[in-house]
Amino acid sequence: MPSSIEFKLFAPNVSKQISLIGSFSAWNKVSMTKHDDGYFHVNVDLDDGEYEYKYRIEDGEQDIIDPYATRVDIKRQVSLIRIQNGKRIVDTYEWKYDDSKELPVENRDLVIYEVFVADFTEEGTFQSAINKLDYLSTLGINCIQLMPVFEADEGHDWGYVTRHFFSVQSSYGRSEDLKQFVDECHQRGMRVMIDCVFNHSHGECPLTKIDRGFWYYTGLHHPDHPNEVWGPEFNYEHEENGIKPAWLFISDVIRFYIQEYHIDGIRFDATKQIDNHDVLRHFDRLSKELKQNFYTVAEYVPATSKMCKPNGPLDGVWVGVGPNIVEQFSNVNQLEAEKMKSMIDPRYDGKESYEKITNCVTFWACHDNYRLIHWLADKLKYFDRQAFNRLKFAAVILLTCWGVPMIFMGDEFGESKKKEETKTVLKLDWSLPNNRPNHSLLDLYCCLIGFRKSSNALKSDNLSFFYEHIDNQILAYVRWTNEGERVVVVLNFSSINCYRKYRIEHWPQAGKWLDLIDGFTIDVSEQGPEIDLNELKAKVFVWKG
């Protein structure tokens, strides 16, 4: 028996007639009625099943895909609706594991892994990515950040120019596949964040065709930066009759992905261009009302604590430090101690007022930057053993420095494909860990990630530098808790000098200390330990009492 299904389109400034057309009407027009709330409405009696439809604005005969369509056929340029038991549904997926395993309680516990679905596996789908989750679990990852999953351009694309906000990228799979991916992540104790582009959209986004000036700036938001325009820019300042259209639409998008897909966090792309702390605070507040411990992170270049709580709108900001370590690696004769301290602890120089480690998501590389291995090869001409020694050195810093660490997919085993344009296919080479240097790097990441997750000291807000020797290029710092846990990191930045029985003065605590990476215990006197430091060697010591 058919059920009455409502179709509606928000277009308060459109005076022309809008009609519904679809497979259920043999593509004949069904007139819609405009109500005082600004919506065009119509109810259609439909049997259970799947139907194609779109809206048509009269006179110009312009057809529009539903901006709230949860599935879209890009090739046919139609919205899809599914009816089951007389109601509109997204899909029939039943959550299996979502509440079966406790997720990381605090955002400070996270070790984030950034994934571009298209290149993560040979198939480039959600389903094939599920097959890699056991690998990520063994690695110790407890949070996966997916690059944009909204429907964007066809083919191989990063997805940073969204066409359809409520429909997942069809080349990755269907809505059921994304849900199963999240479900399987939660079953393994992993959170899932998604990268969301709310500064702009694709020029073919349906909102641009309904009433562009209602949702978007009619000109450039920042005319002094024309190179930072990637599509029509949402106008979060615009308000009509008590409604802020862009606020309303993007709020609905956030609500949908939290409630429908059970996501655990959002990275907000291009917040410098959004340039509106009020709307970002609203998005953060909305997210946390819907899900406890939801993690909100800004992309803002260059990174600034102004984006972070308690005074900023979001929990944290991306902090990329790859160029800093490359600059130090290129300086073989001197330790740039102040720069390295600011890299390891972004609060050090006093220029930024970060308060919690969750204010900083720290990384060497991401989708937008060259991998560290490329910096080493292209700029410094380091290859093979020389490169991997530096990659290991950098891994120790990343997993022990101040902030929440993030690893770009493949960096943990030395993926070497070079970043190109957004549409270039660069599949991860999953055979690399079969090589001894790559496998050794992967083993180190497993060791460091596992330790970081178990160490309250590394997840604390405490970090102090207690030793430096500029000429010898040695730096040491301690992470600690008020309950007595101590972790010391000693870094020999020299690529030339190795030291035997080198005395590290001002050691924070006498007693027994475990050399985490090499696996033996040393006795430390009040004068500090005498340790061996090979060139470009990073050591981690854990106090055992």
Backbone torsions as a table, in degrees:
resi	resn	phi	psi	omega
1	MET	NA	128.6	-178.9
2	PRO	-62.1	150.2	176.1
3	SER	-120.0	151.2	179.9
4	SER	-79.7	118.3	-177.3
5	ILE	-114.4	128.5	-177.7
6	GLU	-87.3	136.8	169.8
7	PHE	-119.0	135.8	179.3
8	LYS	-147.8	149.9	-179.6
9	LEU	-137.0	125.8	-178.8
10	PHE	-83.8	113.2	-178.7
11	ALA	-154.4	66.4	-171.3
12	PRO	-64.1	-24.1	-178.0
13	ASN	-98.7	0.6	179.9
14	VAL	-86.1	118.9	-179.4
15	SER	-93.6	-15.4	-179.1
16	LYS	-76.9	160.5	177.1
17	GLN	-70.2	137.1	174.6
18	ILE	-117.1	135.3	-180.0
19	SER	-122.5	157.7	174.2
20	LEU	-100.2	133.2	173.2
21	ILE	-129.1	148.4	-177.4
22	GLY	-172.0	174.1	179.4
23	SER	-64.2	-27.6	-179.6
24	PHE	-71.7	-17.5	179.4
25	SER	-115.0	18.3	-175.5
26	ALA	55.4	30.9	179.0
27	TRP	65.1	19.1	170.7
28	ASN	-84.3	150.9	-176.0
29	LYS	-71.6	136.7	172.0
30	VAL	-116.3	114.6	-174.7
31	SER	-64.6	142.1	178.3
32	MET	-112.7	151.9	-178.1
33	THR	-108.7	131.2	178.7
34	LYS	-86.5	128.5	179.3
35	HIS	-103.0	170.8	-177.7
36	ASP	-64.6	-20.1	-179.7
37	ASP	-79.2	1.4	178.7
38	GLY	90.1	-1.7	179.8
39	TYR	-95.3	142.4	165.3
40	PHE	-90.7	127.4	-174.0
41	HIS	-121.8	150.6	164.6
42	VAL	-161.9	145.6	174.6
43	ASN	-110.3	136.9	-179.1
44	VAL	-127.4	135.3	177.0
45	ASP	-80.0	120.5	-176.7
46	LEU	-132.8	140.9	170.0
47	ASP	-78.0	164.2	174.3
48	ASP	-58.5	143.1	-179.9
49	GLY	149.0	-172.0	179.7
50	GLU	-116.5	137.3	-175.0
51	TYR	-134.9	150.7	172.3
52	GLU	-97.1	146.5	177.9
53	TYR	-161.6	165.4	169.3
54	LYS	-162.4	175.3	-179.3
55	TYR	-107.9	149.7	179.9
56	ARG	-127.2	123.5	173.8
57	ILE	-89.7	124.2	-173.5
58	GLU	-69.0	173.8	-177.0
59	ASP	73.4	-65.7	178.8
60	GLY	-80.7	-9.8	-178.0
61	GLU	51.9	45.3	-179.7
62	GLN	-90.8	123.7	179.6
63	ASP	-93.6	140.4	-173.7
64	ILE	-133.2	130.5	171.3
65	ILE	-72.1	142.7	179.2
66	ASP	-59.2	120.8	179.1
67	PRO	-63.8	-16.2	177.7
68	TYR	-103.6	12.6	-179.3
69	ALA	-64.0	131.1	-178.9
70	THR	-90.1	-4.0	171.0
71	ARG	-152.4	139.0	-175.8
72	VAL	-134.3	140.3	170.6
73	ASP	-99.6	102.9	-175.1
74	ILE	-63.8	-42.5	-177.2
75	LYS	-64.6	-40.6	-179.0
76	ARG	-88.6	-9.4	179.3
77	GLN	56.8	53.3	179.1
78	VAL	-136.7	154.0	169.6
79	SER	-84.7	154.4	177.5
80	LEU	-123.1	136.9	177.3
81	ILE	-126.3	141.6	-179.7
82	ARG	-121.4	130.0	-179.7
83	ILE	-115.2	129.5	175.9
84	GLN	-139.9	131.2	-178.0
85	ASN	53.6	37.0	175.2
86	GLY	77.3	12.3	-179.3
87	LYS	-131.2	152.2	175.0
88	ARG	-73.1	130.2	178.3
89	ILE	-130.6	160.7	173.9
90	VAL	-83.1	-47.7	178.2
91	ASP	-166.1	-175.2	-177.2
92	THR	-108.0	16.5	-176.2
93	TYR	-64.3	135.8	175.9
94	GLU	-111.3	121.1	-178.4
95	TRP	-65.6	132.9	-175.0
96	LYS	-107.5	-43.2	-170.4
97	TYR	-118.6	0.9	-166.1
98	ASP	-54.1	-37.0	-178.4
99	ASP	-109.8	14.6	-173.1
100	SER	-87.5	-16.3	-179.3
101	LYS	-137.1	136.5	-177.3
102	GLU	-70.3	128.3	177.9
103	LEU	-82.8	162.8	178.0
104	PRO	-50.8	126.8	-173.0
105	VAL	-69.3	-41.6	-174.6
106	GLU	-112.8	145.6	177.1
107	ASN	-63.1	-27.1	-179.9
108	ARG	-68.0	-14.3	179.1
109	ASP	-80.9	-8.0	-167.7
110	LEU	-76.8	143.1	163.6
111	VAL	-123.0	110.7	-169.0
112	ILE	-94.4	144.5	179.9
113	TYR	-130.1	115.7	-177.3
114	GLU	-85.8	130.5	-174.7
115	VAL	-126.2	129.3	166.9
116	PHE	-101.2	107.1	-170.1
117	VAL	-55.2	-40.9	-174.7
118	ALA	-61.4	-31.9	-177.3
119	ASP	-107.5	-5.4	-175.8
120	PHE	-66.6	-36.9	177.5
121	THR	-131.4	168.7	180.0
122	GLU	-63.2	-37.6	-179.5
123	GLU	-76.8	-29.9	178.3
124	GLY	68.7	41.3	-177.7
125	THR	-129.8	164.8	174.7
126	PHE	-61.4	-41.8	-177.3
127	GLN	-63.3	-43.5	179.2
128	SER	-69.6	-30.7	177.3
129	ALA	-65.5	-32.6	177.8
130	ILE	-57.9	-35.0	-178.8
131	ASN	-67.0	-14.0	179.7
132	LYS	-99.6	-0.7	-175.5
133	LEU	-67.9	-33.8	177.5
134	ASP	-65.3	-36.7	175.3
135	TYR	-61.0	-47.0	-179.2
136	LEU	-65.5	-35.7	177.4
137	SER	-64.7	-42.8	177.4
138	THR	-64.7	-36.9	176.6
139	LEU	-62.7	-28.8	179.3
140	GLY	107.9	4.7	-179.7
141	ILE	-65.8	134.2	176.3
142	ASN	-125.2	12.3	174.2
143	CYS	-154.6	123.5	176.7
144	ILE	-106.4	127.5	174.8
145	GLN	-106.2	113.4	179.3
146	LEU	-85.6	130.9	168.0
147	MET	-61.6	166.3	-166.9
148	PRO	-46.9	135.8	-179.2
149	VAL	-114.8	2.4	177.0
150	PHE	-75.5	155.5	179.3
151	GLU	-63.5	121.4	-179.1
152	ALA	-124.4	-133.0	178.2
153	ASP	-73.8	158.2	175.1
154	GLU	-72.4	158.7	176.1
155	GLY	79.5	-160.0	-174.7
156	HIS	-82.7	108.4	-174.2
157	ASP	-151.1	144.7	-179.8
158	TRP	-64.9	-28.2	175.4
159	GLY	91.7	20.5	-177.2
160	TYR	-89.7	12.9	172.4
161	VAL	-133.7	95.2	-169.1
162	THR	-80.4	133.5	171.8
163	ARG	-92.1	-48.6	-171.8
164	HIS	-130.8	109.3	-169.1
165	PHE	-75.5	-24.8	-176.0
166	PHE	-99.5	-1.2	-178.9
167	SER	-112.3	132.5	-179.6
168	VAL	-78.2	155.1	-178.7
169	GLN	-57.3	115.6	-171.6
170	SER	-65.9	-26.9	178.9
171	SER	-69.1	-18.9	177.9
172	TYR	-87.4	-19.5	-176.7
173	GLY	135.5	-169.5	-179.8
174	ARG	-98.7	177.1	-179.1
175	SER	-59.1	-37.1	178.9
176	GLU	-60.2	-35.0	-178.0
177	ASP	-70.0	-41.2	176.5
178	LEU	-64.4	-41.5	178.3
179	LYS	-61.8	-43.0	179.0
180	GLN	-64.5	-37.8	177.5
181	PHE	-59.5	-49.0	179.2
182	VAL	-62.3	-43.1	-179.6
183	ASP	-59.2	-45.8	-179.6
184	GLU	-68.1	-33.8	175.1
185	CYS	-63.7	-46.8	-179.2
186	HIS	-63.4	-35.2	178.9
187	GLN	-62.8	-28.0	-179.8
188	ARG	-96.6	8.6	178.5
189	GLY	77.9	25.0	179.8
190	MET	-109.2	134.5	169.6
191	ARG	-79.5	162.4	175.2
192	VAL	-128.9	120.7	172.1
193	MET	-107.1	154.7	174.3
194	ILE	-126.4	148.5	178.6
195	ASP	-87.5	120.5	-174.5
196	CYS	-117.7	133.7	-179.8
197	VAL	-105.9	99.5	-177.4
198	PHE	-114.2	10.3	174.5
199	ASN	-83.7	-33.5	-172.8
200	HIS	-153.6	174.9	176.1
201	SER	-138.6	178.3	172.4
202	HIS	-70.3	150.1	177.0
203	GLY	-64.3	-17.3	178.3
204	GLU	-98.6	8.8	174.0
205	CYS	-59.1	135.8	-176.6
206	PRO	-54.3	-30.8	-178.8
207	LEU	-61.3	-31.3	-179.8
208	THR	-68.4	-24.8	-177.0
209	LYS	-91.2	-24.6	-179.6
210	ILE	-75.0	-53.5	-176.3
211	ASP	-168.8	82.9	-170.9
212	ARG	-55.7	-43.8	-176.6
213	GLY	-69.1	-13.0	179.8
214	PHE	-76.9	-38.7	-176.7
215	TRP	-105.1	-22.6	-170.5
216	TYR	-122.8	162.3	167.9
217	TYR	-66.9	140.8	177.8
218	THR	-79.8	-26.7	173.3
219	GLY	-116.9	-160.2	178.7
220	LEU	-78.7	135.1	176.9
221	HIS	-65.1	-41.4	179.7
222	HIS	-126.2	80.5	-176.2
223	PRO	-61.3	-19.7	178.4
224	ASP	-78.6	-7.2	177.5
225	HIS	-130.3	66.0	-176.1
226	PRO	-64.9	-21.3	180.0
227	ASN	-78.3	-6.2	179.7
228	GLU	-106.7	30.9	176.3
229	VAL	-111.8	118.5	-175.8
230	TRP	-115.7	4.5	-179.7
231	GLY	162.4	177.0	176.4
232	PRO	-53.0	131.3	-172.4
233	GLU	-99.5	128.2	179.3
234	PHE	-62.1	136.3	-179.4
235	ASN	-101.5	96.3	-179.3
236	TYR	-81.8	-3.9	177.2
237	GLU	-87.2	-24.4	-171.9
238	HIS	-72.1	133.0	178.8
239	GLU	-140.0	134.7	176.5
240	GLU	-135.3	126.7	175.3
241	ASN	51.9	41.9	178.0
242	GLY	78.1	5.9	-179.6
243	ILE	-114.6	133.3	170.7
244	LYS	-104.2	99.4	-170.1
245	PRO	-57.3	-45.6	-178.0
246	ALA	-66.7	-39.9	175.5
247	TRP	-57.0	-47.6	-175.9
248	LEU	-62.2	-46.7	-176.3
249	PHE	-65.5	-50.5	-177.3
250	ILE	-68.1	-32.7	173.6
251	SER	-60.3	-40.4	177.6
252	ASP	-64.9	-36.5	177.8
253	VAL	-63.9	-48.5	-179.5
254	ILE	-60.9	-46.3	179.9
255	ARG	-59.3	-41.7	-177.7
256	PHE	-63.5	-46.4	-175.4
257	TYR	-73.5	-27.7	175.2
258	ILE	-74.4	-46.0	-176.2
259	GLN	-76.8	-38.2	-174.7
260	GLU	-87.8	-37.5	-174.1
261	TYR	-111.6	-2.8	173.3
262	HIS	60.4	33.6	179.8
263	ILE	-68.6	161.0	-171.3
264	ASP	-117.3	-1.7	-179.5
265	GLY	-176.7	163.5	179.6
266	ILE	-135.6	134.6	165.0
267	ARG	-98.5	119.1	-178.0
268	PHE	-89.3	111.2	-179.4
269	ASP	-72.1	146.4	169.3
270	ALA	54.4	46.4	179.3
271	THR	-70.7	-22.7	175.5
272	LYS	-63.4	-36.7	178.9
273	GLN	-78.7	-33.5	174.8
274	ILE	-59.1	-46.8	170.0
275	ASP	55.3	45.9	-179.8
276	ASN	-151.8	97.1	-178.0
277	HIS	-68.5	-29.0	-178.5
278	ASP	-64.2	-44.7	-178.8
279	VAL	-70.8	-35.0	177.6
280	LEU	-67.1	-37.7	174.9
281	ARG	-62.6	-40.3	178.2
282	HIS	-61.4	-45.3	179.6
283	PHE	-63.0	-40.7	178.4
284	ASP	-63.8	-45.5	-178.4
285	ARG	-64.8	-43.4	178.2
286	LEU	-59.2	-45.6	-178.3
287	SER	-59.7	-44.5	-176.4
288	LYS	-74.8	-24.9	172.7
289	GLU	-66.9	-30.7	-176.9
290	LEU	-88.9	-28.1	-176.8
291	LYS	-151.0	126.4	-179.4
292	GLN	-66.8	143.5	177.8
293	ASN	61.9	20.5	174.9
294	PHE	-60.1	136.0	-174.0
295	TYR	-107.3	122.0	-179.6
296	THR	-114.2	126.9	-174.1
297	VAL	-132.2	138.3	-179.8
298	ALA	-99.5	144.1	159.9
299	GLU	-96.1	118.6	179.1
300	TYR	-144.6	120.6	-175.1
301	VAL	-115.7	121.7	-4.7
302	PRO	-75.7	156.4	-176.9
303	ALA	-59.6	144.4	179.5
304	THR	-147.7	143.4	178.1
305	SER	-69.5	-11.2	178.9
306	LYS	-64.5	-18.3	178.8
307	MET	-86.0	-8.0	-169.8
308	CYS	-109.5	152.4	173.5
309	LYS	-66.1	152.7	13.5
310	PRO	-85.0	-13.9	-176.5
311	ASN	-97.4	-23.3	179.6
312	GLY	-90.6	178.9	-172.8
313	PRO	-84.7	-23.2	-170.5
314	LEU	-122.4	171.4	-178.0
315	ASP	-69.7	-39.7	-173.3
316	GLY	-153.4	179.9	179.3
317	VAL	-142.3	147.1	175.4
318	TRP	-67.6	133.7	177.7
319	VAL	-127.9	100.3	178.9
320	GLY	-89.0	126.2	-174.3
321	VAL	-122.7	13.2	-179.5
322	GLY	-54.5	-51.1	-178.8
323	PRO	-59.8	-29.3	-179.2
324	ASN	-64.5	-47.2	-178.0
325	ILE	-71.1	-33.3	177.8
326	VAL	-64.6	-40.5	177.7
327	GLU	-61.0	-41.2	178.6
328	GLN	-67.4	-41.7	178.6
329	PHE	-59.9	-31.7	-179.3
330	SER	-76.6	-16.7	-178.9
331	ASN	-98.0	87.7	-171.9
332	VAL	-78.3	-12.2	-173.0
333	ASN	-104.5	-12.9	-174.3
334	GLN	-150.1	142.6	175.0
335	LEU	-87.4	119.8	173.1
336	GLU	-82.7	76.2	-168.8
337	ALA	-59.8	-44.7	-176.6
338	GLU	-65.0	-40.0	178.3
339	LYS	-66.5	-40.5	-179.8
340	MET	-67.6	-37.1	177.6
341	LYS	-64.5	-40.5	179.1
342	SER	-69.4	-28.8	176.2
343	MET	-71.3	-43.2	-178.0
344	ILE	-73.6	-36.1	177.6
345	ASP	-134.3	101.1	-174.6
346	PRO	-65.2	-7.1	175.5
347	ARG	-85.7	-12.7	-164.5
348	TYR	-57.1	-48.7	-173.4
349	ASP	-82.8	-1.4	176.8
350	GLY	79.1	2.5	-178.9
351	LYS	-76.6	-27.0	-180.0
352	GLU	-120.3	149.4	-175.2
353	SER	-112.3	47.7	173.6
354	TYR	-63.7	140.3	-177.7
355	GLU	-111.5	-33.4	-178.2
356	LYS	-127.1	153.9	-180.0
357	ILE	-62.9	-23.8	178.2
358	THR	-70.4	-8.9	175.4
359	ASN	-72.4	-18.3	-175.8
360	CYS	-126.2	122.1	166.4
361	VAL	-99.7	108.2	-169.5
362	THR	-100.6	138.5	-177.9
363	PHE	-154.9	153.8	171.9
364	TRP	-84.1	-38.7	-176.0
365	ALA	-144.5	157.2	174.7
366	CYS	-149.9	-174.3	-178.9
367	HIS	-59.0	-27.9	-172.5
368	ASP	-91.3	-8.0	-176.3
369	ASN	-122.7	159.5	171.6
370	TYR	-65.4	146.1	171.7
371	ARG	-65.4	153.3	-179.5
372	LEU	-58.8	-35.5	-178.9
373	ILE	-63.5	-28.4	178.1
374	HIS	-77.6	-37.9	173.9
375	TRP	-58.0	-44.2	-178.1
376	LEU	-64.4	-42.4	-177.1
377	ALA	-75.5	-46.9	-173.1
378	ASP	-76.3	-42.5	-175.1
379	LYS	-89.3	-40.4	-172.4
380	LEU	-108.1	-8.1	178.5
381	LYS	61.1	38.2	175.1
382	TYR	-99.2	129.7	-179.9
383	PHE	-133.2	167.3	171.7
384	ASP	51.6	-126.0	-173.8
385	ARG	-59.4	-42.0	-179.7
386	GLN	-61.2	-41.0	179.7
387	ALA	-68.6	-45.5	-175.7
388	PHE	-68.8	-32.5	174.4
389	ASN	-60.2	-39.2	-179.7
390	ARG	-74.6	-34.7	176.1
391	LEU	-63.6	-39.2	177.8
392	LYS	-67.4	-42.3	177.3
393	PHE	-57.5	-45.5	-179.8
394	ALA	-66.8	-35.0	179.9
395	ALA	-62.3	-40.9	178.8
396	VAL	-61.5	-43.7	179.8
397	ILE	-63.6	-47.6	-177.0
398	LEU	-57.1	-42.8	-174.2
399	LEU	-87.4	-1.2	177.6
400	THR	-124.2	-7.0	-176.8
401	CYS	-78.5	-180.0	-176.6
402	TRP	-83.0	123.7	-179.6
403	GLY	131.7	176.5	174.5
404	VAL	-92.9	120.1	-175.6
405	PRO	-77.6	145.2	174.4
406	MET	-131.1	136.2	-179.8
407	ILE	-115.3	129.8	174.0
408	PHE	-79.9	136.0	-173.1
409	MET	-47.3	130.2	177.7
410	GLY	91.1	-18.2	-180.0
411	ASP	-63.4	-27.6	-177.0
412	GLU	-68.9	-18.3	176.1
413	PHE	-123.1	17.1	172.1
414	GLY	78.7	35.9	173.2
415	GLU	-52.9	135.4	-170.5
416	SER	-120.2	4.0	177.8
417	LYS	-68.2	136.9	-172.9
418	LYS	-87.4	136.6	178.0
419	LYS	-58.5	132.0	176.9
420	GLU	-124.5	-150.3	177.6
421	GLU	-70.9	166.1	-172.3
422	THR	-64.6	-21.7	-177.2
423	LYS	-98.7	1.6	-179.8
424	THR	-75.8	131.9	179.1
425	VAL	-79.3	121.4	180.0
426	LEU	-136.0	71.8	-177.7
427	LYS	-64.1	140.6	174.1
428	LEU	-60.6	139.9	176.7
429	ASP	-94.6	94.8	-175.4
430	TRP	-75.0	-1.6	176.0
431	SER	-86.4	-12.2	-175.5
432	LEU	-57.4	-40.5	179.8
433	PRO	-60.9	-10.4	175.6
434	ASN	-73.5	-17.0	176.6
435	ASN	-83.7	142.4	-174.1
436	ARG	-58.6	-48.4	-178.9
437	PRO	-62.4	-39.5	-179.9
438	ASN	-67.3	-40.8	-179.2
439	HIS	-68.0	-36.2	177.9
440	SER	-64.4	-40.2	176.6
441	LEU	-63.6	-43.5	179.0
442	LEU	-61.8	-41.7	177.8
443	ASP	-60.0	-40.3	179.8
444	LEU	-64.9	-43.4	177.5
445	TYR	-60.3	-42.0	179.0
446	CYS	-60.4	-43.2	-179.9
447	CYS	-63.2	-48.0	-175.5
448	LEU	-69.5	-40.7	179.6
449	ILE	-65.4	-45.0	179.1
450	GLY	-59.7	-41.1	179.5
451	PHE	-68.3	-42.5	-179.0
452	ARG	-58.7	-42.2	-178.6
453	LYS	-64.7	-28.7	-178.0
454	SER	-92.6	-11.1	-172.6
455	SER	-99.3	112.6	175.0
456	ASN	-67.1	-26.8	178.8
457	ALA	-64.2	-44.0	-179.4
458	LEU	-72.5	-18.0	178.1
459	LYS	-99.3	4.1	178.8
460	SER	-84.9	175.3	176.0
461	ASP	-93.6	9.9	-173.3
462	ASN	-99.1	127.9	173.7
463	LEU	-154.6	130.6	177.9
464	SER	-136.7	138.2	172.7
465	PHE	-89.1	127.1	-175.4
466	PHE	-121.2	-9.6	179.3
467	TYR	-148.9	137.8	170.7
468	GLU	-151.9	144.5	173.8
469	HIS	-137.1	105.3	-172.3
470	ILE	-61.4	-48.1	-176.0
471	ASP	-66.1	-40.1	178.5
472	ASN	-81.2	-9.4	177.4
473	GLN	61.9	44.6	-179.9
474	ILE	-118.9	136.7	-179.1
475	LEU	-137.3	141.3	178.7
476	ALA	-138.3	143.5	176.8
477	TYR	-141.1	161.9	-178.2
478	VAL	-125.9	139.0	169.5
479	ARG	-111.2	143.3	-175.3
480	TRP	-154.2	165.7	170.2
481	THR	-119.4	160.4	177.4
482	ASN	-69.4	-15.0	179.0
483	GLU	-85.9	-1.9	173.1
484	GLY	110.9	-3.1	177.9
485	GLU	-72.4	138.0	-179.2
486	ARG	-133.4	134.9	173.2
487	VAL	-132.5	125.5	179.2
488	VAL	-112.7	136.4	176.2
489	VAL	-118.4	126.1	178.7
490	VAL	-116.1	127.5	-174.8
491	LEU	-122.0	122.6	170.9
492	ASN	-102.2	101.6	-177.0
493	PHE	-77.5	-9.3	-177.6
494	SER	-71.8	132.8	175.1
495	SER	-95.1	4.4	-176.4
496	ILE	-116.6	-44.9	-170.1
497	ASN	-97.7	131.6	168.4
498	CYS	-115.6	149.8	-171.8
499	TYR	-125.4	141.8	176.5
500	ARG	-114.3	132.4	-178.8
501	LYS	51.4	51.8	-179.3
502	TYR	-81.9	127.9	-177.9
503	ARG	-83.6	122.3	173.1
504	ILE	-100.8	108.7	-177.4
505	GLU	-81.9	165.2	177.2
506	HIS	61.7	28.8	177.9
507	TRP	-57.9	136.2	-169.0
508	PRO	-68.1	-19.6	-175.1
509	GLN	-160.1	130.4	172.2
510	ALA	-76.5	158.7	178.4
511	GLY	130.8	-160.7	-179.1
512	LYS	-90.3	133.1	179.9
513	TRP	-129.4	136.2	177.6
514	LEU	-90.9	126.1	169.3
515	ASP	-77.9	102.3	-169.4
516	LEU	-59.0	-45.1	-171.9
517	ILE	-79.2	-42.5	-178.1
518	ASP	-87.8	-15.4	168.4
519	GLY	82.8	20.2	176.8
520	PHE	-123.6	163.4	-176.5
521	THR	-104.7	141.1	175.9
522	ILE	-121.5	152.5	174.4
523	ASP	-98.5	125.0	-177.3
524	VAL	-109.1	126.5	177.8
525	SER	-87.6	178.5	178.0
526	GLU	-62.9	-25.1	-179.7
527	GLN	-81.6	-6.2	-178.5
528	GLY	97.5	163.8	-175.5
529	PRO	-81.9	159.4	166.9
530	GLU	-109.3	114.3	-173.1
531	ILE	-126.1	156.0	175.3
532	ASP	-89.5	131.9	-179.5
533	LEU	-129.9	105.9	173.2
534	ASN	-71.3	168.4	178.5
535	GLU	-62.7	141.4	-177.5
536	LEU	48.4	51.0	-178.9
537	LYS	-110.3	132.2	174.5
538	ALA	-116.3	126.9	-179.5
539	LYS	-120.5	143.8	177.7
540	VAL	-120.4	125.9	-180.0
541	PHE	-118.7	137.7	-178.7
542	VAL	-119.3	125.8	-178.4
543	TRP	-71.2	130.8	-178.8
544	LYS	-114.8	0.9	176.1
545	GLY	106.5	NA	NA
